[in-house]
Amino acid sequence: MVALGCFLFFLVSFCSFSPSSFALSDVEAASIVRHQLLGDNGELPNTFEYVMTINKTFANARLKKAYVALQAWKKAIYSDPTNFTANWEGTNVCAYNGVFCDCALDDPNISVVAGIDLNHADIAGHLPVELGLLADVSLVHINSNRFCGIIPKSIKNLTLLDEIDFSNNRFMGPFPDVVLELPKLKYLDLRYNNFEGQVPSALFEKNLDAILINNNRFHSTIPESLGNSNASVVVLANNKFYGCIPNSIGKMGTLDELVLINNDLSGCLPEEITKLTSLTVLDISGNKFVGSLPKGLKSMEKVEVFNIASNKFMGNVPKNLCTLPNLANLTFSKNYFESIDQTCTPSHSNDLDIDGNENCLAGRSDQKTEKECFPVVSNPIDCNKGHYGFGHEGQSLKNPPTKSPSTPKQPPPKQVKTPSKPKPPPNPVASPPPPVASPPPPPPPVHSPPPPVASPPPPVHSPPPPIASSSPLVDSPPLPAPIASPPPPTFEVGLPPTLGSLYASPPPPIFQGY
């Protein structure tokens, strides 16, 4: 303990004098993990009697437990440059900054802590196991801070939790399976962290409205269970997913927005994707997809954004794509298309924003050279002869049918940087968080969005999350004005111009990346 005290004293002293103290170094992050003493694997002890020995007066036992949890959390914070938690003193926890109280759902006569919102507070620290004592909270929003370490298993005790926004922090380790044990969870936002490894199949088995796990370090195939999800928004961008899109995707009848930008996905685009008749945003740019486009695109009548740039598609850009009634943005640049229907040209589509640069279209100056095109277009891939795809590192998952032309050489996987700037979540009012709009290059973080409103409307366009789910479990007072957090670093990756219009959760960093 003495060593830990010295370490923290040094850290505090360093933060006082160093102009770069707001940035948490890898060494500091690793140290926090070592000192994040999560007893019993992050579980609360079976007996937590000391909670009852506090010599203070509380209106009820639940507020007493909340006091213990919040005081433990304050002790786990070692940098609070804006003094956001300065008033976390005394027994009136309902007056703490970022803490919201309301009547208990099971007893309207008592007040309980119903929500936590620390968005954009630039706080550094970790999550203590005592957070498991906040059994009445329906939402926890802590995006755009510097929390690190792992997610304690004790949060499984938050059985009323409806919304989690842990985005834009420095959490690490494997996917936090404990969040899948929360029975009422609808909105899951883990964007812009350092989670890694495989994504569990159970993620898509859970009844979630929004799955936002982009900009991490996940490295696996997309589970076949993807098709079992009833989410309206799924954003897996800027990770290292590889392999094919599961054919089960055709079962996702409630999907409004699918964003798979900048991964290492390959193979043909499955025909089953055309069964997504509710889809408004499809962005699979920056992968290694090959072959021609699916034939049934005309059934995707609600699509507004269709981005397949930077892949190895070839063949024809068909009329049934360019004439979709709601299509506003069509991007198929940096592929190997050899022909295009006249309806897909700017002169025939005044209301459609089209980008078809760097393909193999004859008679156009903005295309690839013949030398670049020939090796690919001379070896076409017939996606109708079988599920042709690639595994990790370009290894074939299924041999192409006999006499099938050889597969074009796959480009090396893109290195995607893990940006940091997600969007602020909705406050504890009614209904799940709306979406986000992911625009240009990385400017400073956005301020926490206004409190969510009842039932979300149908998805519009804009990056992250939409949701058509039930409203949050508690009605809490309006959130205070968010505190601006330091500007995010710049990144090269980009996401679609519109996404997740149903969530009022904080918009991701203002740069073209999710």
C-alpha positions as CSV (number, residue, x, y, z in Angstrom):
1,M,0.0,0.0,0.0
2,V,2.9,2.3,0.7
3,A,4.3,1.7,-2.7
4,L,0.9,2.4,-4.2
5,G,0.6,5.6,-2.2
6,C,4.0,6.8,-3.5
7,F,3.1,5.9,-7.0
8,L,-0.2,7.9,-6.8
9,F,1.6,10.8,-5.1
10,F,4.2,10.8,-8.0
11,L,1.4,10.6,-10.5
12,V,-0.5,13.5,-9.0
13,S,2.7,15.6,-8.8
14,F,3.5,14.8,-12.4
15,C,0.0,15.8,-13.5
16,S,0.4,19.1,-11.7
17,F,3.5,20.1,-13.6
18,S,3.4,18.3,-17.0
19,P,1.5,20.1,-19.8
20,S,0.8,16.7,-21.3
21,S,-0.7,15.3,-18.1
22,F,-4.1,15.1,-19.6
23,A,-3.0,12.3,-21.8
24,L,-2.8,8.9,-20.1
25,S,0.4,7.1,-21.2
26,D,0.5,3.4,-21.8
27,V,2.7,3.0,-18.7
28,E,0.1,4.8,-16.6
29,A,-2.7,2.7,-18.1
30,A,-0.8,-0.5,-17.3
31,S,-0.1,0.7,-13.8
32,I,-3.8,1.3,-13.2
33,V,-4.6,-2.2,-14.4
34,R,-2.1,-3.6,-11.8
35,H,-3.6,-1.5,-9.1
36,Q,-7.2,-2.0,-10.0
37,L,-7.6,-4.5,-7.2
38,L,-10.7,-6.4,-8.3
39,G,-11.3,-9.0,-5.6
40,D,-13.0,-12.2,-6.7
41,N,-12.5,-11.4,-10.3
42,G,-14.2,-8.1,-10.2
43,E,-17.1,-9.3,-8.2
44,L,-18.4,-7.7,-5.0
45,P,-17.6,-9.8,-1.9
46,N,-20.4,-12.1,-0.7
47,T,-20.6,-10.1,2.5
48,F,-20.4,-6.4,2.1
49,E,-21.3,-5.6,5.7
50,Y,-19.1,-2.5,6.1
51,V,-21.7,-0.7,4.0
52,M,-23.9,-0.8,7.0
53,T,-21.3,0.5,9.4
54,I,-20.9,4.0,8.0
55,N,-21.6,6.5,10.7
56,K,-23.7,8.8,8.6
57,T,-27.5,9.3,8.2
58,F,-29.2,8.5,4.9
59,A,-32.8,8.8,3.7
60,N,-32.8,5.0,2.9
61,A,-30.5,2.0,2.6
62,R,-30.2,2.3,-1.2
63,L,-28.8,5.9,-1.0
64,K,-26.4,4.6,1.6
65,K,-25.1,2.0,-0.8
66,A,-24.9,4.6,-3.5
67,Y,-22.8,6.7,-1.3
68,V,-20.3,3.8,-0.7
69,A,-20.2,3.2,-4.5
70,L,-19.6,6.8,-5.5
71,Q,-17.0,7.4,-2.8
72,A,-15.1,4.3,-3.9
73,W,-15.3,5.6,-7.5
74,K,-14.0,9.0,-6.4
75,K,-11.0,7.3,-4.8
76,A,-10.4,5.4,-8.0
77,I,-10.0,8.7,-9.9
78,Y,-6.5,10.2,-9.9
79,S,-7.0,13.0,-12.4
80,D,-10.0,15.3,-12.6
81,P,-8.7,18.5,-14.3
82,T,-12.1,20.2,-14.5
83,N,-13.0,19.3,-10.8
84,F,-16.1,17.6,-12.1
85,T,-16.3,15.4,-8.9
86,A,-15.3,18.2,-6.5
87,N,-18.8,18.2,-4.9
88,W,-18.8,14.4,-4.4
89,E,-18.8,15.0,-0.7
90,G,-21.3,14.4,2.0
91,T,-24.4,12.2,2.1
92,N,-26.6,14.0,-0.4
93,V,-25.5,11.9,-3.3
94,C,-28.4,13.2,-5.4
95,A,-26.6,16.6,-5.5
96,Y,-23.4,15.2,-6.9
97,N,-22.4,16.4,-10.4
98,G,-23.4,13.8,-13.0
99,V,-25.6,11.8,-10.6
100,F,-29.4,11.8,-11.0
101,C,-32.0,10.5,-8.7
102,D,-35.6,9.5,-9.1
103,C,-38.3,7.4,-7.4
104,A,-37.5,3.7,-7.2
105,L,-39.4,1.7,-9.7
106,D,-40.4,-0.8,-7.1
107,D,-41.2,1.8,-4.4
108,P,-42.3,5.3,-5.4
109,N,-41.9,6.5,-1.8
110,I,-38.1,6.4,-1.8
111,S,-35.5,8.1,-3.9
112,V,-32.6,6.3,-5.5
113,V,-29.7,7.0,-7.9
114,A,-31.2,6.4,-11.3
115,G,-28.5,7.5,-13.7
116,I,-24.8,8.5,-14.0
117,D,-23.6,10.9,-16.7
118,L,-19.9,11.9,-16.6
119,N,-19.6,12.6,-20.4
120,H,-16.7,14.8,-21.5
121,A,-15.4,15.3,-18.0
122,D,-11.8,14.2,-19.0
123,I,-11.5,12.1,-15.8
124,A,-8.8,9.5,-15.5
125,G,-9.1,6.5,-13.3
126,H,-10.7,3.0,-13.2
127,L,-14.1,1.5,-12.4
128,P,-14.2,0.1,-8.8
129,V,-16.1,-3.1,-8.0
130,E,-18.4,-1.0,-5.7
131,L,-20.3,0.2,-8.8
132,G,-22.2,-3.0,-8.4
133,L,-24.0,-1.4,-5.5
134,L,-25.8,1.0,-7.8
135,A,-28.6,-1.5,-8.4
136,D,-31.2,1.2,-9.4
137,V,-29.4,2.9,-12.3
138,S,-30.9,2.6,-15.7
139,L,-28.1,4.3,-17.6
140,V,-24.3,4.9,-17.2
141,H,-22.8,7.4,-19.6
142,I,-19.0,8.0,-19.2
143,N,-17.9,8.7,-22.7
144,S,-14.9,11.0,-23.6
145,N,-12.9,10.4,-20.4
146,R,-9.7,8.6,-19.6
147,F,-11.0,5.6,-17.7
148,C,-8.9,2.5,-18.3
149,G,-8.4,-1.0,-17.1
150,I,-11.2,-3.6,-17.3
151,I,-15.0,-3.6,-16.8
152,P,-15.6,-5.1,-13.3
153,K,-17.9,-8.1,-13.3
154,S,-19.9,-6.6,-10.4
155,I,-21.8,-4.4,-12.9
156,K,-23.9,-7.5,-13.6
157,N,-25.8,-6.4,-10.5
158,L,-27.1,-3.4,-12.3
159,T,-30.2,-5.3,-13.5
160,L,-32.1,-2.2,-14.5
161,L,-29.3,-0.9,-16.7
162,D,-30.8,0.0,-20.1
163,E,-28.0,2.1,-21.7
164,I,-24.2,1.8,-21.5
165,D,-21.9,4.3,-23.1
166,F,-18.3,3.6,-22.3
167,S,-17.0,5.0,-25.6
168,N,-13.9,7.1,-26.1
169,N,-12.0,5.8,-23.0
170,R,-9.0,3.5,-22.6
171,F,-10.6,0.3,-21.5
172,M,-8.8,-2.8,-22.6
173,G,-8.8,-6.6,-22.6
174,P,-11.2,-9.0,-24.3
175,F,-14.8,-8.2,-25.0
176,P,-16.5,-7.5,-21.6
177,D,-18.9,-10.4,-21.5
178,V,-20.4,-9.1,-18.3
179,V,-22.4,-6.6,-20.3
180,L,-24.3,-9.5,-21.9
181,E,-25.5,-10.5,-18.5
182,L,-27.5,-7.3,-18.1
183,P,-31.2,-8.4,-18.7
184,K,-32.6,-5.0,-19.8
185,L,-29.6,-3.6,-21.8
186,K,-30.7,-2.2,-25.2
187,Y,-28.0,0.3,-26.1
188,L,-24.3,-0.8,-26.0
189,D,-21.6,1.7,-27.0
190,L,-18.0,0.6,-26.6
191,R,-16.5,2.6,-29.4
192,Y,-13.0,4.1,-29.3
193,N,-11.4,1.8,-26.7
194,N,-8.7,-0.9,-26.8
195,F,-10.8,-4.0,-26.5
196,E,-9.3,-6.9,-28.5
197,G,-9.7,-10.5,-29.5
198,Q,-12.9,-12.2,-30.6
199,V,-16.4,-10.9,-30.5
200,P,-18.7,-13.4,-28.8
201,S,-21.6,-15.0,-30.7
202,A,-23.8,-14.1,-27.7
203,L,-23.5,-10.4,-28.6
204,F,-25.8,-10.9,-31.6
205,E,-28.1,-13.2,-29.6
206,K,-28.9,-10.5,-27.1
207,N,-31.9,-8.2,-27.6
208,L,-30.0,-5.0,-28.3
209,D,-31.2,-2.1,-30.4
210,A,-27.7,-0.6,-31.0
211,I,-24.3,-2.4,-31.2
212,L,-21.5,0.1,-31.5
213,I,-18.1,-1.5,-31.1
214,N,-16.1,0.3,-33.8
215,N,-12.6,1.6,-33.4
216,N,-11.3,-1.1,-31.1
217,R,-8.9,-4.0,-31.8
218,F,-11.3,-6.8,-32.3
219,H,-9.7,-9.5,-34.5
220,S,-12.0,-12.4,-35.6
221,T,-14.6,-13.4,-38.2
222,I,-18.1,-12.0,-37.8
223,P,-20.1,-14.7,-36.0
224,E,-22.8,-16.5,-37.9
225,S,-25.1,-15.5,-35.1
226,L,-25.1,-12.0,-36.7
227,G,-28.4,-12.8,-38.3
228,N,-30.1,-13.5,-35.0
229,S,-29.7,-9.8,-33.9
230,N,-32.7,-7.6,-34.0
231,A,-30.6,-4.4,-33.7
232,S,-31.4,-1.4,-35.8
233,V,-27.8,-0.2,-35.9
234,V,-24.6,-2.3,-36.1
235,V,-21.3,-0.5,-36.4
236,L,-18.2,-2.7,-36.5
237,A,-16.0,-0.3,-38.4
238,N,-12.2,0.2,-37.9
239,N,-11.4,-3.1,-36.3
240,K,-9.7,-6.2,-37.8
241,F,-12.6,-8.4,-38.7
242,Y,-11.8,-10.8,-41.5
243,G,-13.6,-13.5,-43.6
244,C,-17.0,-13.3,-45.3
245,I,-20.2,-11.6,-44.2
246,P,-22.4,-14.4,-42.8
247,N,-25.3,-15.4,-45.1
248,S,-27.5,-15.2,-42.0
249,I,-27.4,-11.4,-42.4
250,G,-30.5,-11.7,-44.5
251,K,-32.6,-12.4,-41.4
252,M,-31.9,-9.0,-39.8
253,G,-35.3,-7.6,-40.7
254,T,-35.0,-4.6,-38.2
255,L,-31.5,-3.4,-39.4
256,D,-31.5,0.2,-40.5
257,E,-27.7,0.9,-40.6
258,L,-24.8,-1.4,-41.2
259,V,-21.2,0.0,-41.1
260,L,-18.3,-2.3,-41.7
261,I,-15.7,0.3,-42.9
262,N,-12.0,-0.5,-42.8
263,N,-11.7,-4.1,-41.8
264,D,-10.2,-7.1,-43.6
265,L,-13.5,-8.6,-44.8
266,S,-13.4,-10.5,-48.1
267,G,-15.3,-12.8,-50.5
268,C,-18.4,-12.0,-52.4
269,L,-21.2,-9.8,-51.1
270,P,-23.9,-12.3,-50.2
271,E,-27.2,-12.1,-52.1
272,E,-28.9,-12.4,-48.8
273,I,-27.9,-8.8,-48.0
274,T,-30.6,-7.7,-50.5
275,K,-33.2,-9.0,-48.0
276,L,-32.5,-6.1,-45.7
277,T,-35.5,-4.1,-46.9
278,S,-35.4,-1.7,-43.9
279,L,-31.7,-0.7,-44.5
280,T,-31.0,3.0,-45.0
281,V,-27.2,3.0,-44.7
282,L,-24.8,0.4,-46.0
283,D,-21.1,1.2,-45.8
284,I,-18.6,-1.6,-46.4
285,S,-15.9,0.5,-47.9
286,G,-12.2,-0.2,-47.2
287,N,-12.3,-4.1,-47.3
288,K,-11.4,-6.8,-49.8
289,F,-14.8,-7.8,-51.3
290,V,-14.6,-9.2,-54.8
291,G,-16.9,-10.3,-57.6
292,S,-20.0,-8.6,-58.9
293,L,-22.8,-6.9,-57.0
294,P,-25.8,-9.0,-55.9
295,K,-28.7,-9.1,-58.4
296,G,-31.6,-8.3,-56.0
297,L,-30.5,-4.8,-55.1
298,K,-33.9,-3.3,-56.3
299,S,-35.5,-4.7,-53.2
300,M,-33.5,-2.4,-51.0
301,E,-35.8,0.5,-51.6
302,K,-35.1,2.4,-48.3
303,V,-31.3,2.7,-48.9
304,E,-30.1,6.3,-48.8
305,V,-26.3,5.7,-48.5
306,F,-24.6,2.9,-50.4
307,N,-20.8,3.0,-50.1
308,I,-18.7,0.1,-51.4
309,A,-15.5,2.1,-52.2
310,S,-12.0,0.7,-51.9
311,N,-12.8,-3.0,-52.5
312,K,-12.2,-5.2,-55.6
313,F,-15.7,-5.4,-57.0
314,M,-15.9,-5.7,-60.8
315,G,-18.4,-6.1,-63.6
316,N,-21.3,-3.7,-64.0
317,V,-22.9,-1.0,-61.8
318,P,-26.5,-1.8,-62.5
319,K,-29.6,0.3,-63.1
320,N,-31.5,-1.4,-60.3
321,L,-29.0,0.2,-57.9
322,C,-28.9,3.7,-59.3
323,T,-32.6,4.0,-59.5
324,L,-33.4,3.0,-55.9
325,P,-36.1,5.6,-54.9
326,N,-34.4,6.9,-51.7
327,L,-30.8,6.7,-52.8
328,A,-28.9,10.0,-52.1
329,N,-25.3,9.0,-52.0
330,L,-23.7,6.2,-54.1
331,T,-19.9,5.7,-53.8
332,F,-18.2,2.9,-55.7
333,S,-14.8,4.5,-56.3
334,K,-11.5,2.5,-56.1
335,N,-12.9,-0.8,-57.4
336,Y,-12.6,-2.5,-60.8
337,F,-16.0,-1.9,-62.4
338,E,-15.8,-2.1,-66.2
339,S,-19.2,-0.7,-67.1
340,I,-22.0,1.4,-65.7
341,D,-25.6,1.9,-66.5
342,Q,-26.4,5.4,-68.0
343,T,-28.8,6.0,-65.0
344,C,-25.7,5.9,-62.8
345,T,-24.0,8.9,-64.5
346,P,-24.3,12.4,-63.1
347,S,-26.1,13.7,-66.2
348,H,-28.9,11.2,-65.6
349,S,-29.2,11.6,-61.8
350,N,-29.3,15.2,-60.7
351,D,-30.4,14.3,-57.2
352,L,-27.9,11.6,-56.7
353,D,-24.4,12.2,-55.3
354,I,-22.2,9.7,-57.3
355,D,-18.5,9.0,-56.9
356,G,-17.1,6.4,-59.3
357,N,-13.5,7.4,-59.6
358,E,-10.6,5.0,-60.0
359,N,-12.4,2.1,-61.6
360,C,-11.9,0.6,-65.1
361,L,-14.6,2.5,-67.0
362,A,-13.6,3.2,-70.6
363,G,-13.5,6.7,-71.9
364,R,-13.1,8.4,-68.5
365,S,-9.9,10.2,-67.4
366,D,-10.5,9.6,-63.6
367,Q,-10.1,5.8,-63.9
368,K,-7.3,3.3,-63.2
369,T,-4.8,2.6,-65.9
370,E,-5.1,-0.5,-68.2
371,K,-2.0,-1.9,-66.4
372,E,-3.8,-1.7,-63.1
373,C,-7.1,-3.1,-64.4
374,F,-6.0,-6.0,-66.5
375,P,-4.7,-8.4,-63.8
376,V,-8.1,-8.2,-62.0
377,V,-10.7,-7.9,-64.8
378,S,-9.0,-10.7,-66.8
379,N,-9.8,-13.1,-64.0
380,P,-13.4,-12.5,-63.1
381,I,-15.0,-14.2,-60.1
382,D,-18.4,-15.7,-60.6
383,C,-20.2,-15.3,-57.2
384,N,-23.1,-17.4,-58.4
385,K,-21.0,-20.6,-58.5
386,G,-20.6,-20.8,-54.7
387,H,-19.8,-18.9,-51.6
388,Y,-16.4,-17.7,-52.6
389,G,-14.5,-16.0,-49.8
390,F,-11.2,-15.7,-48.0
391,G,-10.2,-16.3,-44.4
392,H,-7.6,-14.4,-42.5
393,E,-4.5,-13.3,-44.4
394,G,-6.4,-14.1,-47.6
395,Q,-6.6,-17.9,-47.2
396,S,-9.4,-19.4,-49.0
397,L,-12.3,-20.5,-46.8
398,K,-13.9,-22.5,-49.6
399,N,-12.2,-23.5,-52.8
400,P,-13.8,-21.9,-55.9
401,P,-15.8,-24.2,-58.1
402,T,-13.9,-26.2,-60.7
403,K,-12.7,-24.1,-63.7
404,S,-13.5,-21.0,-61.7
405,P,-11.0,-18.3,-62.5
406,S,-8.3,-17.5,-60.0
407,T,-9.0,-15.0,-57.3
408,P,-7.5,-11.6,-57.7
409,K,-4.5,-11.0,-55.4
410,Q,-5.8,-9.5,-52.2
411,P,-4.3,-6.2,-51.1
412,P,-2.7,-6.1,-47.7
413,P,-5.0,-5.4,-44.8
414,K,-5.4,-1.8,-43.9
415,Q,-3.9,-0.6,-40.7
416,V,-6.6,1.4,-38.9
417,K,-5.8,3.7,-36.1
418,T,-8.0,3.6,-33.0
419,P,-9.4,7.0,-32.8
420,S,-10.9,8.4,-29.8
421,K,-13.9,10.4,-30.0
422,P,-17.3,9.0,-29.7
423,K,-20.5,10.7,-29.1
424,P,-22.2,11.7,-25.9
425,P,-25.1,9.6,-24.7
426,P,-28.6,10.6,-23.9
427,N,-29.4,11.5,-20.3
428,P,-31.7,9.5,-18.1
429,V,-35.0,10.5,-19.5
430,A,-37.1,8.3,-21.5
431,S,-36.1,6.0,-24.4
432,P,-32.8,4.7,-25.7
433,P,-30.2,7.0,-27.2
434,P,-30.4,8.4,-30.6
435,P,-27.7,8.1,-33.2
436,V,-24.7,10.0,-34.2
437,A,-23.5,11.9,-37.2
438,S,-20.0,11.2,-38.3
439,P,-18.7,14.0,-40.5
440,P,-15.3,15.3,-41.6
441,P,-11.8,15.1,-40.2
442,P,-11.0,15.0,-36.5
443,P,-11.9,18.2,-34.7
444,P,-12.5,18.5,-31.1
445,P,-15.0,16.3,-29.2
446,V,-18.6,17.1,-29.3
447,H,-20.6,18.1,-26.3
448,S,-23.0,15.8,-24.6
449,P,-26.3,15.7,-26.5
450,P,-29.6,16.6,-25.1
451,P,-31.5,14.1,-23.0
452,P,-33.2,11.3,-25.0
453,V,-36.8,11.6,-25.8
454,A,-39.4,9.0,-25.7
455,S,-39.4,6.2,-28.3
456,P,-36.9,6.9,-31.0
457,P,-38.1,7.8,-34.5
458,P,-37.2,5.8,-37.5
459,P,-33.5,6.1,-38.5
460,V,-32.4,9.0,-40.6
461,H,-28.9,9.1,-41.6
462,S,-25.8,9.8,-39.7
463,P,-23.1,7.7,-38.1
464,P,-23.7,5.6,-35.0
465,P,-26.7,4.4,-33.3
466,P,-30.4,4.3,-34.0
467,I,-32.8,2.5,-31.9
468,A,-36.4,1.7,-31.9
469,S,-36.6,0.4,-28.4
470,S,-38.4,1.1,-25.2
471,S,-37.6,4.2,-23.2
472,P,-35.2,4.1,-20.3
473,L,-36.5,2.7,-17.1
474,V,-36.3,6.0,-15.2
475,D,-37.1,9.6,-15.6
476,S,-34.3,11.6,-14.2
477,P,-33.8,15.3,-14.0
478,P,-32.1,16.9,-17.1
479,L,-28.4,16.6,-17.4
480,P,-26.1,19.5,-16.7
481,A,-24.3,21.1,-19.7
482,P,-21.5,18.7,-20.7
483,I,-17.9,19.7,-20.3
484,A,-15.9,19.9,-23.4
485,S,-13.1,17.4,-23.6
486,P,-9.7,17.9,-25.3
487,P,-9.6,17.7,-29.1
488,P,-9.1,14.2,-30.5
489,P,-6.2,13.1,-32.5
490,T,-6.4,13.1,-36.3
491,F,-7.2,10.0,-38.2
492,E,-7.4,8.9,-41.8
493,V,-10.4,6.6,-41.8
494,G,-13.9,7.7,-42.6
495,L,-17.4,6.7,-42.0
496,P,-20.6,7.4,-44.0
497,P,-21.9,10.9,-44.0
498,T,-25.0,9.9,-42.2
499,L,-25.7,7.4,-39.6
500,G,-27.6,6.5,-36.5
501,S,-30.2,9.2,-36.5
502,L,-32.2,7.6,-33.8
503,Y,-29.8,8.1,-30.9
504,A,-29.1,11.2,-29.0
505,S,-25.9,9.6,-27.8
506,P,-22.8,11.7,-28.3
507,P,-21.6,12.1,-31.8
508,P,-18.3,10.5,-32.5
509,P,-15.3,12.7,-33.1
510,I,-15.8,15.1,-35.9
511,F,-13.8,13.3,-38.5
512,Q,-14.6,10.8,-41.1
513,G,-14.3,7.9,-38.9
514,Y,-16.6,6.0,-36.5
